[in-house]
């Protein structure tokens, strides 16, 4: 896969461990999909932030990014979490709640918008032909067909 000089510097860790880990992950996915190069995106939407789904391994990955001082570079929204924040004191296990709140804390410190929605186009409407990196299948289909985005 072709990488720009800046992307190569990121991969070599010249911008820090968090960026190295992030771009290494992106490059591995790109290679698996036989991508020729990386593209710039205007809006990122991340799924898989529910502790119920990602467990300790996902929490550790997010924690490592946050401890590496990772920061988002474009508008980055996030999917719903494992429970309604207003009802967190309900019948849920306290450790479960603590771990979910830890995930949220790390994401917010990295600059993610606390959207907690599976419809990121409500937060920001994509423009025609704009590249998006959304990991929410129904939102991807909607953005591509209704707004003319490219996911």
Backbone as CSV, one residue per row, in Angstrom:
resi,resn,N_x,N_y,N_z,CA_x,CA_y,CA_z,C_x,C_y,C_z
1,UNK,0.840,-1.178,0.000,0.000,0.000,0.000,0.885,1.242,0.000
2,UNK,0.505,2.204,-0.821,1.251,3.454,-0.881,0.923,4.308,0.342
3,UNK,1.948,4.808,1.003,1.780,5.739,2.114,2.512,7.034,1.791
4,UNK,1.914,8.153,2.179,2.589,9.444,2.013,3.751,9.505,3.006
5,UNK,4.596,10.486,2.844,5.726,10.663,3.787,5.197,10.842,5.211
6,UNK,4.144,11.633,5.361,3.573,11.856,6.696,3.020,10.564,7.282
7,UNK,2.335,9.775,6.462,1.797,8.496,6.930,2.921,7.541,7.316
8,UNK,4.016,7.551,6.553,5.175,6.723,6.903,5.771,7.153,8.236
9,UNK,5.848,8.469,8.459,6.370,8.973,9.746,5.458,8.553,10.895
10,UNK,4.170,8.579,10.655,3.227,8.121,11.676,3.469,6.643,11.985
11,UNK,3.596,5.848,10.932,3.811,4.408,11.085,5.131,4.109,11.786
12,UNK,6.113,4.958,11.602,7.413,4.790,12.260,7.430,5.318,13.694
13,UNK,6.306,5.876,14.139,6.208,6.342,15.513,6.743,7.733,15.770
14,UNK,7.010,8.497,14.705,7.581,9.835,14.881,6.607,10.823,15.515
15,UNK,5.311,10.515,15.499,4.304,11.396,16.105,3.786,10.833,17.426
16,UNK,4.393,9.767,17.884,3.967,9.176,19.146,3.358,7.797,18.966
17,UNK,3.263,7.108,20.084,2.785,5.730,20.077,1.307,5.620,19.682
18,UNK,0.504,6.560,20.104,-0.925,6.483,19.791,-1.162,6.559,18.286
19,UNK,-0.501,7.498,17.623,-0.671,7.611,16.170,-0.086,6.400,15.455
20,UNK,1.030,5.878,15.959,1.618,4.677,15.356,0.642,3.509,15.442
21,UNK,0.060,3.317,16.609,-0.889,2.218,16.798,-2.127,2.405,15.919
22,UNK,-2.633,3.623,15.852,-3.831,3.887,15.049,-3.575,3.643,13.568
23,UNK,-2.501,4.209,13.042,-2.264,4.045,11.603,-1.846,2.610,11.275
24,UNK,-1.169,1.956,12.197,-0.811,0.546,11.968,-2.086,-0.283,11.803
25,UNK,-3.079,-0.015,12.628,-4.350,-0.723,12.539,-5.041,-0.411,11.219
26,UNK,-5.065,0.859,10.837,-5.703,1.271,9.581,-4.996,0.635,8.387
27,UNK,-3.676,0.628,8.409,-2.905,0.038,7.308,-3.172,-1.461,7.213
28,UNK,-3.238,-2.155,8.346,-3.499,-3.604,8.325,-4.866,-3.898,7.703
29,UNK,-5.864,-3.105,8.064,-7.197,-3.282,7.474,-7.131,-2.982,5.981
30,UNK,-6.458,-1.890,5.618,-6.311,-1.539,4.210,-5.632,-2.637,3.403
31,UNK,-4.575,-3.214,3.963,-3.878,-4.305,3.272,-4.783,-5.519,3.110
32,UNK,-5.558,-5.818,4.128,-6.468,-6.964,4.048,-7.524,-6.752,2.968
33,UNK,-7.875,-5.491,2.730,-8.877,-5.166,1.716,-8.257,-4.787,0.373
34,UNK,-6.940,-4.935,0.275,-6.196,-4.632,-0.947,-6.329,-3.169,-1.371
35,UNK,-6.336,-2.267,-0.384,-6.397,-0.833,-0.671,-5.079,-0.376,-1.280
36,UNK,-5.156,0.550,-2.193,-3.953,1.077,-2.843,-3.323,2.201,-2.033
37,UNK,-4.164,2.992,-1.333,-3.674,4.109,-0.535,-4.744,4.485,0.485
38,UNK,-4.384,5.344,1.406,-5.335,5.872,2.373,-5.960,7.139,1.792
39,UNK,-7.161,7.461,2.240,-7.825,8.680,1.779,-8.195,9.534,2.982
40,UNK,-8.334,10.820,2.751,-8.748,11.743,3.801,-10.268,11.655,3.958
41,UNK,-10.711,11.675,5.204,-12.138,11.636,5.497,-12.522,12.899,6.260
42,UNK,-13.798,13.256,6.188,-14.302,14.459,6.856,-14.971,14.157,8.189
43,UNK,-15.447,12.931,8.356,-16.210,12.586,9.555,-16.015,11.098,9.831
44,UNK,-15.669,10.794,11.064,-15.501,9.419,11.520,-16.631,9.108,12.496
45,UNK,-17.198,7.917,12.383,-18.197,7.472,13.363,-17.785,6.082,13.829
46,UNK,-17.595,5.946,15.122,-17.054,4.710,15.688,-18.149,3.893,16.371
47,UNK,-18.249,2.645,15.971,-19.105,1.678,16.663,-18.232,0.893,17.627
48,UNK,-18.851,0.028,18.377,-18.077,-0.848,19.252,-17.501,-0.140,20.459
49,UNK,-18.268,0.743,21.063,-17.788,1.395,22.282,-18.512,0.865,23.513
50,UNK,-19.433,-0.053,23.300,-20.152,-0.654,24.416,-19.247,-1.675,25.094
51,UNK,-19.063,-1.544,26.388,-18.246,-2.518,27.117,-18.827,-3.914,26.951
52,UNK,-20.137,-3.999,26.815,-20.777,-5.299,26.605,-20.234,-5.983,25.350
53,UNK,-19.928,-5.198,24.318,-19.426,-5.745,23.051,-17.916,-5.938,23.025
54,UNK,-17.162,-4.982,23.557,-15.704,-5.014,23.387,-14.954,-5.586,24.579
55,UNK,-15.588,-5.632,25.735,-14.981,-6.251,26.913,-13.658,-5.611,27.311
56,UNK,-12.879,-6.371,28.070,-11.610,-5.864,28.584,-10.585,-5.615,27.481
57,UNK,-10.599,-6.426,26.430,-9.633,-6.228,25.339,-9.872,-4.885,24.653
58,UNK,-11.113,-4.548,24.373,-11.428,-3.271,23.756,-11.135,-2.102,24.675
59,UNK,-11.463,-2.278,25.951,-11.154,-1.245,26.936,-9.652,-1.003,26.995
60,UNK,-8.874,-2.060,26.984,-7.417,-1.927,27.032,-6.880,-1.201,25.790
61,UNK,-7.426,-1.521,24.617,-7.008,-0.859,23.381,-7.290,0.644,23.455
62,UNK,-8.501,1.000,23.878,-8.875,2.413,24.002,-8.025,3.093,25.066
63,UNK,-7.786,2.398,26.154,-6.941,2.941,27.227,-5.529,3.216,26.712
64,UNK,-4.979,2.288,25.927,-3.635,2.477,25.366,-3.587,3.695,24.448
65,UNK,-4.611,3.869,23.622,-4.656,5.041,22.751,-4.710,6.326,23.577
66,UNK,-5.553,6.330,24.593,-5.702,7.521,25.430,-4.418,7.830,26.202
67,UNK,-3.791,6.806,26.736,-2.540,7.020,27.475,-1.420,7.479,26.556
68,UNK,-1.541,7.128,25.276,-0.576,7.588,24.281,-0.899,8.981,23.778
69,UNK,-1.849,9.622,24.422,-2.258,11.001,24.095,-2.893,11.125,22.711
70,UNK,-3.632,10.089,22.305,-4.333,10.131,21.024,-5.367,11.244,21.033
71,UNK,-5.499,11.909,19.890,-6.504,12.953,19.697,-7.115,12.776,18.317
72,UNK,-8.414,12.982,18.221,-9.059,12.901,16.912,-8.613,14.089,16.069
73,UNK,-8.612,13.908,14.754,-8.172,14.974,13.841,-9.302,15.517,12.984
74,UNK,-10.410,14.808,12.954,-11.606,15.267,12.248,-12.793,15.019,13.176
75,UNK,-13.951,15.550,12.809,-15.138,15.295,13.610,-15.286,13.788,13.796
76,UNK,-15.384,13.358,15.028,-15.475,11.933,15.344,-16.611,11.721,16.337
77,UNK,-17.637,11.026,15.881,-18.795,10.746,16.716,-18.770,9.286,17.142
78,UNK,-19.604,8.958,18.130,-19.584,7.596,18.671,-20.992,7.023,18.813
79,UNK,-21.048,5.730,18.671,-22.285,4.962,18.758,-22.821,4.940,20.184
80,UNK,-24.042,4.431,20.373,-24.565,4.281,21.731,-23.694,3.345,22.570
81,UNK,-23.788,3.501,23.865,-23.016,2.664,24.772,-23.890,1.568,25.352
82,UNK,-23.436,0.930,26.406,-24.101,-0.256,26.936,-25.358,0.038,27.741
83,UNK,-25.587,1.284,28.113,-26.766,1.622,28.913,-27.044,3.110,28.789
84,UNK,-28.229,3.500,29.173,-28.616,4.908,29.179,-27.874,5.591,30.328
85,UNK,-27.125,6.630,30.025,-26.341,7.312,31.065,-27.215,7.835,32.195
86,UNK,-28.423,8.206,31.914,-29.318,8.702,32.958,-29.813,7.594,33.883
87,UNK,-29.710,6.348,33.418,-30.201,5.216,34.216,-29.080,4.334,34.731
88,UNK,-27.849,4.827,34.727,-26.706,3.975,35.065,-26.760,3.393,36.471
89,UNK,-27.490,4.027,37.368,-27.553,3.539,38.741,-28.611,2.454,38.913
90,UNK,-29.172,1.988,37.815,-30.237,0.982,37.908,-29.685,-0.354,38.382
91,UNK,-30.154,-1.415,37.840,-29.797,-2.750,38.321,-28.531,-3.320,37.682
92,UNK,-27.721,-2.495,37.045,-26.501,-2.990,36.405,-25.397,-3.241,37.427
93,UNK,-24.527,-4.163,37.086,-23.362,-4.453,37.908,-22.448,-3.224,37.967
94,UNK,-22.013,-2.850,39.144,-21.212,-1.644,39.340,-19.902,-1.690,38.553
95,UNK,-19.226,-2.835,38.508,-17.968,-2.952,37.749,-18.225,-2.721,36.262
96,UNK,-19.323,-3.254,35.770,-19.707,-3.067,34.370,-19.897,-1.574,34.077
97,UNK,-20.627,-0.902,34.935,-20.875,0.536,34.769,-19.561,1.307,34.810
98,UNK,-18.690,0.984,35.757,-17.398,1.673,35.880,-16.558,1.511,34.622
99,UNK,-16.529,0.309,34.070,-15.733,0.066,32.870,-16.308,0.808,31.667
100,UNK,-17.637,0.860,31.551,-18.242,1.606,30.445,-17.939,3.092,30.583
101,UNK,-18.037,3.609,31.786,-17.752,5.025,32.001,-16.275,5.336,31.755
102,UNK,-15.400,4.380,32.031,-13.977,4.561,31.734,-13.761,4.688,30.228
103,UNK,-14.424,3.843,29.462,-14.341,3.921,27.997,-14.788,5.298,27.526
104,UNK,-15.925,5.749,28.017,-16.460,7.055,27.615,-15.493,8.168,27.989
105,UNK,-14.936,8.099,29.167,-13.981,9.118,29.622,-12.780,9.208,28.683
106,UNK,-12.226,8.073,28.317,-11.077,8.058,27.397,-11.450,8.657,26.047
107,UNK,-12.603,8.255,25.509,-13.024,8.755,24.201,-13.238,10.267,24.226
108,UNK,-13.871,10.761,25.262,-14.097,12.208,25.360,-12.784,12.958,25.506
109,UNK,-11.845,12.405,26.258,-10.531,13.042,26.400,-9.754,13.060,25.086
110,UNK,-10.060,12.109,24.201,-9.409,12.085,22.889,-10.069,13.054,21.910
111,UNK,-11.206,13.623,22.303,-11.863,14.611,21.454,-13.095,14.131,20.713
112,UNK,-13.555,12.935,21.008,-14.769,12.447,20.368,-15.963,13.285,20.818
113,UNK,-16.901,13.503,19.909,-18.145,14.191,20.218,-19.056,13.205,20.944
114,UNK,-19.588,13.573,22.095,-20.436,12.640,22.852,-21.831,12.514,22.232
115,UNK,-21.886,11.952,21.049,-23.140,11.845,20.298,-23.989,10.670,20.768
116,UNK,-23.359,9.548,21.054,-24.036,8.326,21.506,-25.255,8.007,20.645
117,UNK,-25.052,8.010,19.339,-26.140,7.763,18.394,-25.677,6.828,17.289
118,UNK,-26.624,6.126,16.708,-26.311,5.307,15.533,-26.719,6.039,14.254
119,UNK,-27.054,7.318,14.390,-27.423,8.143,13.238,-26.536,9.395,13.209
120,UNK,-25.260,9.253,12.869,-24.351,10.399,12.913,-24.701,11.521,11.951
121,UNK,-25.506,11.239,10.945,-25.918,12.284,10.014,-26.834,13.306,10.688
122,UNK,-27.354,12.999,11.864,-28.141,13.966,12.634,-27.205,14.999,13.272
123,UNK,-25.992,14.580,13.589,-24.994,15.467,14.185,-24.405,16.385,13.109
124,UNK,-24.126,15.798,11.940,-23.548,16.557,10.830,-23.945,15.887,9.522
125,UNK,-24.587,16.632,8.653,-25.003,16.096,7.352,-23.807,15.990,6.417
126,UNK,-23.578,14.824,5.831,-22.496,14.688,4.849,-22.800,15.497,3.594
127,UNK,-21.748,15.910,2.936,-21.888,16.626,1.662,-21.711,15.630,0.513
128,UNK,-22.230,16.001,-0.638,-22.149,15.159,-1.831,-20.697,14.810,-2.137
129,UNK,-20.410,13.530,-2.287,-19.081,13.059,-2.660,-18.056,13.037,-1.531
130,UNK,-18.452,13.407,-0.356,-17.532,13.481,0.779,-17.208,12.077,1.310
131,UNK,-15.953,11.859,1.626,-15.533,10.572,2.181,-15.777,10.546,3.676
132,UNK,-16.405,9.469,4.118,-16.737,9.265,5.524,-16.136,7.946,5.980
133,UNK,-15.879,7.834,7.254,-15.420,6.572,7.836,-16.380,6.229,8.970
134,UNK,-17.489,5.668,8.585,-18.533,5.329,9.550,-18.631,3.822,9.701
135,UNK,-18.708,3.358,10.928,-18.850,1.930,11.214,-20.240,1.667,11.789
136,UNK,-21.230,2.041,11.057,-22.631,1.828,11.457,-23.388,1.556,10.170
137,UNK,-23.747,0.290,9.942,-24.229,-0.133,8.630,-25.440,0.644,8.131
138,UNK,-26.442,0.873,8.943,-27.620,1.582,8.450,-27.290,3.043,8.141
139,UNK,-26.428,3.660,8.934,-26.029,5.050,8.690,-25.210,5.159,7.408
140,UNK,-24.384,4.169,7.135,-23.577,4.160,5.913,-24.489,4.140,4.694
141,UNK,-25.447,3.236,4.696,-26.378,3.141,3.566,-27.156,4.436,3.400
142,UNK,-27.593,5.017,4.483,-28.369,6.263,4.432,-27.502,7.413,3.914
143,UNK,-26.301,7.556,4.447,-25.395,8.646,4.028,-25.038,8.531,2.546
144,UNK,-24.812,7.316,2.087,-24.413,7.123,0.692,-25.576,7.359,-0.268
145,UNK,-26.772,6.923,0.091,-27.905,7.049,-0.831,-28.616,8.389,-0.725
146,UNK,-28.804,8.898,0.461,-29.561,10.145,0.641,-28.684,11.372,0.440
147,UNK,-27.469,11.350,0.989,-26.593,12.526,0.927,-25.510,12.425,-0.145
148,UNK,-25.309,11.260,-0.716,-24.269,11.099,-1.731,-22.884,11.042,-1.160
149,UNK,-22.799,10.587,0.100,-21.485,10.411,0.718,-20.791,9.194,0.178
150,UNK,-19.531,9.026,0.576,-18.767,7.848,0.156,-18.186,7.197,1.411
151,UNK,-18.690,6.026,1.742,-18.201,5.268,2.882,-17.403,4.090,2.401
